[in-house]
Amino acid sequence: MEIEKPRGKLGILLPGMGAVGTTLIAGVELIRNGHSQPYGSLTQMATIRLGKRTEDRVPRIRDFVPLAELKDIVFGGWDIFDDNSYDAAIHAGVLTKEDLGKVREPLTEIKPMPAVFDAKYVKRLDGPNKKKAATKMDLAKALMDDMARFKSENHVNRIVVIWCGSTEIYLEHHPVWDNIDSFEQGLRDSHEAISSSMIYAYAAIRSGYPFVNGAPHMCIDIPALIDLARENNVPIAGKDFKTGQTLMKTILAPGIKSRMLGVKGWFSTNILGNRDGLVLDEPESFRSKEVTKLSVLDYIFQIDKYPELYGDLYHKVRINYYPPIGDNKEAWDNLDIFGWLGYPMQIKVNFLCRDSILAAPVALDLALFIDLAQRSGMSGIQEWLSFYFKSPMVAEGLYPEHDIFIQLIKLKNTLRYMRGEDLITHLGLEYYD
């Protein structure tokens, strides 16, 4: 596979420059200035095995495939609040003032462009820094103008767009999504089934830029935008960054299933107090999140294939807004499992995590990998990036793979394929012949 070299600068544009966005921006600034290490990032820290175990060829991923370097990244984006990235990061309260003080100057220079935002889709949030236009198509054109201006003013060679904004309300399928003609007419008509995030996605794909959806709502996972991405040779990926509680589920559930242990119930509850928690306190926005969080176990456990183990599974998910905890989300899980002869056991998990600390390296990896995909001539849905999502996009007719260990094998095998290396099956019989 021919891979174009990552010449020049990579622009990473973020719709939503709140807790996750500013933690990503500040983190990259701290790392490239030598103040910290890129913990949590596969692109920066992980290795990849090549060939047989006896060959000891285990380079870093960043040395194996031609990724953009951190020094070549330029950040920008949109937000409904006009605070610069330093002030927004202080308000988010994720990073300490001491750490932010080390990179105050570059963060102060990054100011959000006016956002495309409609409180109809995010009901518990609003702000003054918003675009106004006659139609949603005019808003899309304004975003395309923003992207073109950002590229010119910052002398960047390539752009990727990573949705780091709030969760929109749950939307059911609408015929306006069925093809690009109906979707573009819907933009001209300001159709209510076309949300703000879809306008960003359309603008990016029309401009030829990859788009990643880090939230759980409907966005690029509609026929019109999937088809447009293929036609324009643009890679897309989503949805919903896999960070806290669901990350734990995709680690634990495959292990339980691998030993043929049964599960009667899995109760999950969260408390969080950041802007995401406020938005998810709205039932219609929570519904978008609930769908992605609930679907994970169904696919991992294959309930239809193992009814005696998981047929009676009771799965409940709750998210509670609790302002005092801020961005330091706490997730509790209770698992009622059973083993030999049906004897019951329990597993309790209490994950005191930092939401944006987990999400920032995910967003960075996705930006670098989706840029790699475009330079490799890959377009449409990038299922090999499922490793990073709660609800991975897949081709029509396929079920998503949620087992994080299979997802990681898929990701690394895709990188091996790109570089013409043998795929690793882990069979291992050749060592004993």
N, C-alpha and C positions, 0 to 999 in steps of 0.2 A: 504494500500500500504506500503510495506517495504521500508524504506529509510535508506541507509547506512549513518552512522555518518561521518561528515567531519573531519576525523582524519588527523593530520599532516598539511603540508603546501599545499597551492594552487598556482600553477604557472599560471600567466596570461601573455601570449605571444602576442605581438602586431606587426603584419605586418604594419609598418608605425608608426614612433615615432616622429611625428611632433607636431603640435599645440594640437590636441585632445589627442594624446597619452601622451605627457608630462604633459598636464593639469590634466589628470587622475592620473598619477603617483605622481606628486607633490601634488595634492589634497589629495590623500590617505595618503601620508606621513605627511602632515600638520594636517589632522584629527586625525590620530592615535597617533600623538605626542601632541595632546591637543591644537593646535593652531587655530582650526576652527571647524565648525559643518558640517555634511554631507547634506547640503541643496540640494534639488532636487532629492534625492535618496529614492525610495520607500523601498528598502531593509533595509535602515538604519533608516528611520524616520516615515514611514507610519504605520498605524494600520489596523487591519482587524476585522470586526465584526463577532462574532460567536453566533449562536443561535438567540433567539428572542431579540428584542430591550429592553425588560424589564429585561433581564438577565445581562446586562452591562458587557459582556465579550468582551473586545476590546483590545487584546494584540498588541504589535508591531509585524510586520511581522517577524522581525529577531528573536523574542522570540517564534514565533509560529511554524516556520519551521526551520530545522537545516541547516542554511547557514554557509559558511566559514566566519570566523571573519577577520576583516581588519588586525589584527596583524599577521595573518597567510598567508598573500598574499606576493608573490614574483614576481616582474615584470621582464620581458625581452622582446626581440623582434628584429626586423630587420628594417633597413632603408638604403636608398641609400646615406645618409650623415653619416659620422662616428662620429659626435658630441655626447658626452655623454648627458644624459638627462637634466642635468643642463644647459649646453651650448645651447642645442636645445630649451629648454624652454625660455631662455633669448632671443634667436633669434626669437622665435614665438611671443613674446611680449604679451602674454595673461595675465600672472600673474606679479605682481610687483616684482622688484628686492628685496624689503624688505621681501615679502613672500617667494620667492625662496631662499633667504639667510638663512632662518630658517631651510631649509632642504637641503642645498647645499651638505653636505657630502654624504648622501645616494643617491642623484640624480647623483652626479659625478661618483659614482661607477657603474651606470647602463649604459652600452655602447651597441649600436646596433650591431648585427651580420650582415655580408654582406647580402644584400637583393637579392631576385630573382626579377629582374626588366627588362622590355623591353620597350624602349621609343616608340615602335610601338603602345602600348596601353595607354600610358600617354604621349602625344606628347609635352607638354610644360614644362617638368620637366626631369632632369637627374642628376646624381651624381656619385661619384667615388666608393662608397662602395657597389659593386655588385659582385655576384657570377658568375663564368664562368664554363661552362660545355659543353660537346659534344651534349647532347640532353636535352629536357625538363624533361624526366624521370630521368636523372642524377641530374638535379636541384631539383626534388622532393625528391630524395634519400638524397641529401645534406641537405635539410630542415628537413627530418626525423632524420638525424644524429644530427642536431642542437638541435632538441627537446629532443632527448635522452640524449645528453650531458648536456643540461640545467637542465633536471630533476635530473641527477646524481650529478652534481656539486653543485646544490642548495638544494639538499635533499628534493625535493618536492614530494608529494604523487600523485598529480593529476595536469593536465594541461588543460586549455582552451585557444583557439586561437580566438582573436577578431580582425577582419580587421578594422584598423584605417587609412589605406592608402588612396591615392588619387583615384578619380573616373576615371575608365578606359573608353575607347571609347565604343560606343554602338555596340553590336554584334547581328546579326540575328542568328536564330537557325541553327545549322549545324548537320548533321547526326553523326559526330564524338562524339557528346554529348549523343547519344541515349542509350548507355549501357556501362558498365564498361570495357568490352573487347575492344570495339572500342575506348574508351577514353584512355585506357592504351597504345593501339597501337599508338594513336595520340601523346601521350607523347613521345614514342620511336621515332616517326617520326618528332617530334617538329612541330606539326601541328599548323598553324597560328590561328585556331579557338580556341585554348586553351591559355587563357591569363595567366598573372602572378598570379592573385588572385586565379584562378582555380588550379594552381600548389600548392599554399599554402593550399587550402582547401583539395585537394587530400592527401597531405602529412599529414595533421592533422587527417583526417578521417581514413586513412590507419594505422596511429599510435594509433588509438582508442581515439582521443581527440575531444571534441566538437568544432565546428567552428561556428562563428557568422559573418555575412557580414554586416558591418556598412555603406557600400557605395551602390550607386544605380545600378552599372553595373551587368551584368550576372556573376554569380560566382557559388554558390552552388545550385542555382535554375535551375539545369539541371538534366535530368533523371539519368545519370550515377552516379552523386555524391549523389543524393537523395537515389538511390537504395543502393549504397555502405554504406551510413550512416545507413540505416536500417539493412543491413547484418552484419555490425560491431557493432550494438547496440550503435550507437553514435548519440546524439541529435544535431540538426543543427537549425539555425534560421537566418532570414534576411527579407528584406534587406533595407538599407538606414536609418540611425538613424533619428528619427522624432524629430526635435529640434525647429527651428524658425518658418518660415512662414507656413509650412505645419502643425505644431502643432496648430497654430492659426486656420487654416482651419478646422481641425478635432474637434476643440472646437466650432467654430461658426456655421459651416454648419449643424450639427445635431440640434442645437437650432432653426435655421431658418426653417429647414424642420419640426421640431416638431410642429410648429405653422402654417404649411401649407402656408408659405409666399413664393412667387415666386422669382426667380432670373433670370434676363435678362443677366447680365454680371458680370464677376469676373476677374479683371485685377490685376496681381501680378508682382511686380518687386523688385529686390534685388540689393544692392551694397555691395560688400565685397572685402577686399584687401589682404587676407591671401593666403597661397599656394593653398588652395582649389579654391579660386577665380581665380587664375592664370590658374589652370588646366581647370576649367570650361569655361574659355574664348576660349578654343578650341571647335569648333562646335560639333565634334564627341563625346567628353566627355560630353558636355552640353546635347546632345541628351539622354544619359543615365539618367541624372538628370531630364530632362523634362518629360520623360515617367513616372517616379515615382510621380512627383509633379502634373501632369495633371490627373492621374488616380483617385486621391482621391475623387474629387467632383462627378465624374461619378457614383461611387459606393455608396456614401452617399446619393445623391439625387435620385438614382434609376430613371433615366431619362425615361426609358421605361415604368415605372409604373406611373409616374407623368408628362406626356408630356405637360399638360397645365401649369404646374408650372416651369418646367426646360427644356422643349423640345427645346427652342431657346437659351439656355445658351451659351454665348460666353466666353470661358475661355482662358486667355492668361497668360503665365509665361515668365518672362525675368530675367536673371542674368547678372549683369555688374561688370566687374573687375575694382576696384577703389583702387589702392594701399594705398592712405593716410588713409583710414579708418581701415586698418589692420584687426584684427579678430572681430572687433565690427561691425558686419553686421547690415545693416538697411533694413527693409522690408516694402514696401508700398503695401497696398491692397485697391482697390476701388470696392465696391459691388453696383450694380444697382439692387435693389429689388423692389417688388411690393406687395401690400396687398389688402384689401377689395375693390372690384369694379375695381381692376387693377390700383389703384393710385400708382404712383412711389415714391420711397424713396431711400436714399443712406446710406451706411455705409463706413466710412473711417478708416483704421487701419494703424498706423505707429509704427512698432515694432523695437525699437532700442535694439537689442539683442547682446549677446556675444556668438558667435557660439560654441566655445569650452567649455565655462562654462555650456552651456546647454547640450552638448554632453557627457561630462565626466561622470556625474552621470548615464546617460543612459548606457554607456559602462560598468560601474561598476555593475549596476543592472543585466545587461545581463550576465556578467561573473559569478556572484553569482547564478543567477537563472538557467543558462545552466548547471552549475556544480551540482546544486540540481537535475535537471532533470536526469542527468546521474546517480547520486547516487540513484535515484528512479526507475531506470530501464526503463526510457523513451528514445525512439530513434526516429530518423527521424525528420521530420518537427515539430517544437514546436509552433503551431499556437497560443497558449495561451500567447506567448510573442509578439503578434501583436501590443500591446500597445506602443511599442518602435519604430515601423518602419513606414516609408512612404509607402512602398510597401510590405506588409506582405506576406510571403510564406504560401500557403495553399495546401491541397491535390488536386490532379487532379480532375477537374470537379466542384470545389467549387469556389465561388467568395470570395475575401477577405473582411473582416469586417473592415471598416475604422472609424466608429463612436467611438471616444475615450472613451466614457462612457460605451458602450457595451464592448469594449476591456478591460476596467478595471474590469468590472463584470466578464468577462471570466477569467482574470488573477487570481482574488481573489477566484473565485469558484474552479479553478484548485488547488490552495493551500489548500482550504477546503477539496476537494476531496482527496488530498494526505494524509491528516491527519485524514480522516474518519469523518469529521464534516458535518452537513447538509448543502446543498447548499442553498444560499440565493436567493429567487426569487423576493423579495420585494412586494409580493402580499398583505400581511398584513391583510387579512380578519379575521385571527384567533384572532385579538385583539378586534373584534366587534361582535363575535358570542355570 
